[in-house]
Amino acid sequence: MRTPKLFAGVAAAAALVLALAGCSASSTGTKAADPSEVSGKITYAFWDPNQKAAMDKIVAAFEKKYPKVTVTDSVVPYAQYWTTLQTEASSNTLPDVFWMNMPYFQLYAANGQLAPIDDLVKGKQIDVSAYPANLTKFYTYGGKRYAVPKDVDTNAMWVNKALFKQAGVSIPVAGWTYDDYRALAKQIRQKLGSKGIYGTSFYLFGQTTYYSSVFAYGGQVIDGTKSGWDTPASEKGLQIWRDLVSDGSSPTIQQLSETTADQWFVNGKAAMYPSIAGASVAEMAGAKSAADFVAIPLPQGTKQATVGHALSNVVSAKSKNLAAAQAFQAFTASKQAQVIQAGSGVAISAYTGTADGFVKSHPGLGLQTFVDAIKYSVPYPASKNTDAWAAKEPALAAQAFSGQLSVDAAEKQLATVMNTALAKE
């Protein structure tokens, strides 16, 4: 997930289930062959234009190692990415290798669309131990492993140092709490409100905002085969955002729907802004006031937590050149490829010890904060048909944060929506 639009629900998830179920494929993995024995052409699809330069460098490095293989990549805008895959899956024309995210992984794996990597792991072409265990485990299904993380997204709090100085308040240090966050946001609003400046802004999406606070208070979004929403801990994780709005410390929900949270922050109208790395680093680095921005750890609840999301490279089980496709998949999981990716400064490479390039790409922004957060990250909540319930979350969250619904009522509705959807999986 890389830009704010990526947090929107993807249409036609139910249709995708039916399309995939009707074209189940063999999921037998194969070992990567010697480079001199692998040849042919393969296709590679992904959605983030900000990562194309890095992906092109990885493709070039792979083709140098596998001179008889040609990789043709294509960037499909995220708004069309999943519907395009749906069409391709139903006609057995998926790209040989393509990006997969956590919300959709189970759907594709369960319907036989992905080739497992177990043989690549056994053959030591992919070193699973080099990746964060909690996120790597996610890409297993039915006792088979289908990928390792390509990159990792965690959350941090962006702060505007200049606005903190104007308000005469200190920048929080590690260990600050959500109660501190609320108090600081209120204090900054009181000091700078006459200039139209708020203490904070935030998106109305789980990954950027309330998943992390729910986890920080010990709550869960999904608990195995049932919802984790309707619990006191999860309710407390939602309540903080309602409090910020009711205090007047953030723009109203209507204002946040008209002007996105990042724009409030980048334009100097909000002093704090929680976000994932992938959706914010390039924007912060390119802003006129970049020198004023720094990322610090998220506040704590009863513990330190952030939602963690990992993209992966997967191979189509119907690939006509499985050997070349899995050779490329294995190469993208190598330390060499992960170092190349990190150097782009766009995404945090998942391979342990390769994130230095990401951190150093924009000195002064505090990007080590996002890397350090991996160790206390909680995997992104997902199920076999995630979109069936996740697409309804933002609207209910907005009603809770605006006061149209009590937080308790919103949580009960979130739980009902999810449990209904899970029962149909």
ZAMARGU-4260 file (C-alpha; in steps of 0.2 Angstrom, whole numbers, plus 5000, padded with zeros to 4 digits):
<rodrens>
0) 5000/5000/5000 | 5008/5016/4994 | 4997/5031/4992 | 4982/5037/5001 | 4970/5030/4987
5) 4977/5013/4991 | 4967/5012/5007 | 4950/5013/4998 | 4941/4996/4996 | 4943/4987/4980
10) 4927/4983/4970 | 4920/4967/4964 | 4928/4956/4978 | 4914/4944/4978 | 4915/4942/4959
15) 4933/4939/4961 | 4929/4924/4973 | 4918/4916/4960 | 4930/4920/4946 | 4945/4912/4955
20) 4935/4897/4961 | 4931/4892/4944 | 4949/4891/4938 | 4959/4882/4951 | 4976/4878/4946
25) 4990/4866/4951 | 5001/4873/4964 | 5016/4863/4963 | 5032/4873/4965 | 5048/4869/4956
30) 5066/4873/4961 | 5075/4887/4952 | 5087/4880/4939 | 5105/4885/4935 | 5105/4902/4926
35) 5112/4895/4911 | 5098/4883/4909 | 5084/4895/4911 | 5077/4905/4896 | 5062/4913/4889
40) 5051/4928/4892 | 5041/4932/4908 | 5030/4947/4913 | 5030/4956/4930 | 5016/4967/4936
45) 5015/4980/4950 | 5006/4996/4954 | 5017/5009/4961 | 5025/5021/4949 | 5036/5028/4963
50) 5045/5011/4963 | 5047/5008/4945 | 5065/5014/4944 | 5070/5002/4958 | 5061/4988/4950
55) 5069/4992/4933 | 5086/4991/4942 | 5081/4974/4950 | 5076/4967/4933 | 5092/4973/4925
60) 5102/4964/4939 | 5092/4948/4937 | 5094/4948/4918 | 5113/4950/4920 | 5113/4935/4931
65) 5100/4926/4919 | 5105/4932/4902 | 5093/4920/4893 | 5078/4927/4902 | 5069/4943/4897
70) 5057/4952/4910 | 5044/4964/4904 | 5037/4974/4918 | 5021/4984/4918 | 5014/4997/4930
75) 4995/4995/4933 | 4987/5009/4943 | 4981/5003/4959 | 4963/5008/4955 | 4963/4996/4941
80) 4976/4983/4948 | 4964/4971/4957 | 4950/4971/4944 | 4963/4968/4931 | 4970/4953/4940
85) 4952/4947/4942 | 4950/4947/4923 | 4967/4939/4920 | 4964/4925/4933 | 4947/4921/4926
90) 4955/4919/4909 | 4971/4910/4915 | 4982/4925/4909 | 4989/4932/4925 | 5006/4940/4924
95) 5020/4927/4927 | 5026/4937/4943 | 5015/4951/4951 | 5014/4960/4967 | 5002/4953/4981
100) 4996/4962/4997 | 4990/4955/5013 | 4972/4958/5011 | 4971/4948/4995 | 4984/4935/4998
105) 4972/4922/5005 | 4959/4924/4991 | 4972/4920/4978 | 4981/4906/4987 | 4965/4897/4992
110) 4959/4896/4974 | 4975/4889/4967 | 4981/4904/4958 | 4999/4905/4966 | 5014/4894/4965
115) 5021/4889/4982 | 5040/4893/4985 | 5043/4878/4997 | 5055/4870/4985 | 5064/4886/4983
120) 5066/4887/5002 | 5072/4869/5003 | 5084/4873/4989 | 5091/4888/4998 | 5086/4900/4984
125) 5076/4909/4997 | 5081/4912/5015 | 5065/4914/5025 | 5075/4917/5041 | 5081/4934/5034
130) 5064/4941/5035 | 5053/4947/5049 | 5045/4931/5056 | 5028/4938/5060 | 5025/4945/5043
135) 5033/4931/5033 | 5022/4918/5042 | 5007/4928/5034 | 5011/4922/5017 | 5008/4904/5021
140) 4991/4895/5017 | 4986/4877/5019 | 5003/4872/5025 | 5012/4879/5010 | 5022/4895/5008
145) 5019/4906/4993 | 5031/4921/4996 | 5042/4931/5008 | 5039/4950/5010 | 5046/4962/4997
150) 5045/4977/5008 | 5037/4982/5025 | 5026/4996/5029 | 5025/5002/5047 | 5018/5018/5055
155) 5025/5033/5063 | 5020/5050/5068 | 5026/5065/5057 | 5028/5081/5067 | 5031/5098/5061
160) 5046/5105/5072 | 5043/5123/5067 | 5024/5122/5073 | 5030/5114/5090 | 5042/5128/5092
165) 5029/5141/5088 | 5017/5133/5101 | 5031/5132/5114 | 5029/5113/5117 | 5042/5100/5116
170) 5042/5086/5103 | 5037/5070/5111 | 5050/5056/5115 | 5049/5038/5113 | 5037/5031/5127
175) 5024/5045/5125 | 5006/5039/5126 | 4989/5042/5117 | 4984/5052/5132 | 4999/5063/5129
180) 4995/5064/5110 | 4977/5070/5114 | 4984/5083/5127 | 4998/5089/5115 | 4986/5091/5100
185) 4974/5101/5111 | 4988/5112/5118 | 4994/5116/5100 | 4977/5120/5094 | 4974/5132/5109
190) 4991/5141/5105 | 4990/5141/5086 | 4971/5140/5082 | 4970/5158/5078 | 4981/5154/5063
195) 4970/5140/5057 | 4982/5127/5064 | 4977/5111/5071 | 4986/5099/5083 | 4984/5084/5071
200) 4976/5078/5056 | 4973/5059/5051 | 4965/5048/5038 | 4949/5038/5041 | 4958/5022/5037
205) 4963/5007/5048 | 4981/5005/5041 | 4986/5023/5044 | 4976/5027/5059 | 4965/5016/5071
210) 4973/4998/5068 | 4988/5004/5077 | 4979/5012/5091 | 4968/4996/5093 | 4983/4985/5094
215) 4992/4997/5106 | 4978/4995/5119 | 4978/4976/5117 | 4963/4975/5105 | 4961/4965/5089
220) 4952/4968/5073 | 4950/4950/5068 | 4952/4936/5080 | 4954/4920/5070 | 4937/4916/5062
225) 4928/4930/5071 | 4928/4949/5074 | 4939/4957/5087 | 4930/4973/5086 | 4917/4972/5100
230) 4929/4972/5115 | 4934/4986/5128 | 4952/4986/5121 | 4947/4989/5103 | 4934/5002/5108
235) 4948/5011/5118 | 4958/5011/5102 | 4945/5019/5092 | 4940/5032/5106 | 4956/5042/5104
240) 4951/5048/5087 | 4934/5053/5092 | 4941/5063/5107 | 4953/5072/5095 | 4939/5078/5084
245) 4927/5082/5099 | 4941/5092/5107 | 4943/5102/5091 | 4961/5097/5090 | 4959/5090/5073
250) 4949/5096/5058 | 4931/5090/5057 | 4927/5074/5048 | 4919/5084/5034 | 4935/5095/5033
255) 4946/5079/5032 | 4935/5072/5018 | 4937/5088/5008 | 4956/5090/5011 | 4966/5075/5014
260) 4976/5073/5031 | 4993/5074/5022 | 4988/5090/5014 | 4984/5098/5031 | 5001/5093/5038
265) 5012/5097/5022 | 5004/5114/5021 | 5008/5118/5039 | 4990/5117/5045 | 4992/5102/5057
270) 5007/5099/5068 | 5006/5080/5069 | 5000/5067/5056 | 5001/5048/5058 | 5005/5038/5042
275) 5013/5023/5035 | 5030/5025/5027 | 5026/5021/5009 | 5012/5033/5008 | 5022/5048/5015
280) 5041/5048/5014 | 5042/5054/4996 | 5029/5067/4999 | 5038/5073/5015 | 5055/5073/5007
285) 5048/5083/4992 | 5039/5096/5002 | 5045/5114/5003 | 5045/5113/5022 | 5054/5096/5023
290) 5067/5102/5034 | 5053/5105/5048 | 5047/5087/5047 | 5053/5072/5057 | 5045/5055/5060
295) 5044/5049/5078 | 5037/5033/5086 | 5018/5032/5087 | 5011/5034/5105 | 5009/5019/5116
300) 4993/5013/5124 | 4995/4998/5136 | 5010/4994/5125 | 5019/5000/5109 | 5012/4994/5093
305) 5009/4997/5075 | 5001/4988/5061 | 5013/4980/5049 | 5010/4977/5031 | 5021/4968/5019
310) 5020/4967/5000 | 5026/4952/4991 | 5031/4945/4974 | 5021/4930/4969 | 5021/4918/4954
315) 5006/4913/4944 | 5003/4894/4946 | 4998/4895/4927 | 5014/4903/4922 | 5020/4895/4905
320) 5038/4898/4911 | 5037/4893/4929 | 5056/4890/4930 | 5060/4908/4924 | 5046/4916/4935
325) 5052/4907/4951 | 5070/4911/4947 | 5065/4930/4946 | 5054/4928/4962 | 5069/4921/4971
330) 5081/4934/4965 | 5069/4948/4971 | 5070/4940/4988 | 5089/4940/4988 | 5100/4952/4998
335) 5106/4960/4982 | 5089/4965/4976 | 5083/4971/4993 | 5098/4982/4994 | 5093/4990/4977
340) 5076/4992/4983 | 5080/5001/4999 | 5091/5013/4990 | 5076/5020/4981 | 5070/5028/4998
345) 5052/5023/4994 | 5050/5007/5003 | 5058/4998/5018 | 5066/4982/5011 | 5061/4967/5021
350) 5077/4958/5021 | 5085/4960/5038 | 5100/4972/5038 | 5096/4980/5021 | 5086/4995/5026
355) 5101/5007/5028 | 5098/5013/5011 | 5080/5018/5015 | 5085/5027/5031 | 5100/5037/5022
360) 5090/5041/5007 | 5082/5056/5016 | 5093/5061/5031 | 5085/5071/5044 | 5067/5064/5042
365) 5070/5051/5055 | 5066/5036/5044 | 5074/5024/5056 | 5058/5026/5066 | 5049/5016/5053
370) 5062/5002/5053 | 5063/5001/5072 | 5044/4999/5072 | 5045/4982/5063 | 5050/4973/5079
375) 5033/4978/5087 | 5022/4977/5072 | 5006/4967/5072 | 5002/4959/5055 | 4988/4968/5045
380) 4971/4961/5048 | 4965/4950/5034 | 4954/4935/5029 | 4950/4925/5014 | 4939/4939/5007
385) 4945/4954/5017 | 4936/4967/5006 | 4919/4961/5011 | 4921/4968/5028 | 4936/4980/5027
390) 4927/4991/5013 | 4914/4996/5026 | 4925/5001/5040 | 4930/5019/5034 | 4911/5024/5034
395) 4907/5017/5051 | 4923/5024/5058 | 4919/5042/5051 | 4902/5041/5059 | 4910/5036/5076
400) 4923/5050/5075 | 4911/5063/5070 | 4899/5058/5084 | 4885/5052/5072 | 4887/5035/5081
405) 4894/5032/5098 | 4910/5023/5097 | 4902/5008/5106 | 4888/5007/5093 | 4901/5008/5079
410) 4911/4994/5086 | 4895/4983/5087 | 4891/4987/5069 | 4909/4984/5064 | 4908/4967/5072
415) 4892/4962/5064 | 4898/4967/5047 | 4914/4957/5049 | 4906/4941/5057 | 4893/4941/5043
420) 4906/4942/5030 | 4917/4929/5039 | 4903/4917/5040 | 4902/4917/5021 | 4920/4913/5018
</rodrens>
